[in-house]
Amino acid sequence: MLDVAFKSEKRKGVLLLLQDGAKKMDYLLKSLDTNRQALLPQIRILEEHYLVDHYNHIYRLTDIGKLLVDEMVPLLGIIEVLDIDIDYWGNHQFDFIPPHLFKRMNELQKCEVVRPSHTDIHDLNKTVMKTSFKSEFQRAICTFYHPHFPEFFSGLMQNNADVYFITTPEVLDKLKTERIVEFEKLFESKLFHFYVSFAKLNLLAIVFNNYHLLIRPLKHDGEIDSNHILCSSPMALEWANDLFEYYLKDSTRITEI
């Protein structure tokens, strides 16, 4: 059955096209950019394995065909995400993602691995920064402090962006001793929401706004890596919000430092 579903791109394409309902042969041919002579033998294989049936040149999934395709789609989505750069995924830690969201990694869809040049490795991602200033909100989980944070957050709130920031007790201690004046000004705004998480955060940063999601994990050996993942689909942003809410519910809000 794995061969039937995956070994032929035409058979796989037919199954996926029929997921949302019956289709005429002409639609299948046009969508798959093929001809009847090439497609009919592949459809017959699907019919012989009871995944597809047809009447009057209209094709549809059988009940077991629907069962198979419903499992295929998330798997293919995860494969698409991993295929972006399997070495990157394989060499970094992702245990900060809870199991129920890890199973939904297909929702990240088409992302890219960003590799900053040597001159930019200490800078915040320019794409995220640019879109943040026209975004309605900014959400971030960050385990390090960047000197541009006060200026960046202040600029966001001047544009009426709602800012939520989750960090670690260690970063909070650093702010109290080194950056207290800059952050005291931020706390004066009702748009700034500062939280501390006491959970183990094996990551550098997760940042998202109305347009982009940035994920910056640690490498397996704990080494800090400037390379990061950038996603932009609406589904990826919904996934990011669920991840943020997962950490937010167990974090403690800080209203002054």
PyMOL commands that set and color helices and strands:
alter all, ss='L'
color gray80, all
select helices_A, chain A and resi 2-6+9-17+25-32+36-48+63-82+86-90+99-102+105-108+126-132+149-158+169-178+180-187+234-248
alter helices_A, ss='H'
color red, helices_A
select strands_A, chain A and resi 23-24+52-55+58-61+111-114+137-142+162-167+192-196+203-208+213-217+228-231+252-254
alter strands_A, ss='S'
color yellow, strands_A
deselect
rebuild
show_as cartoon
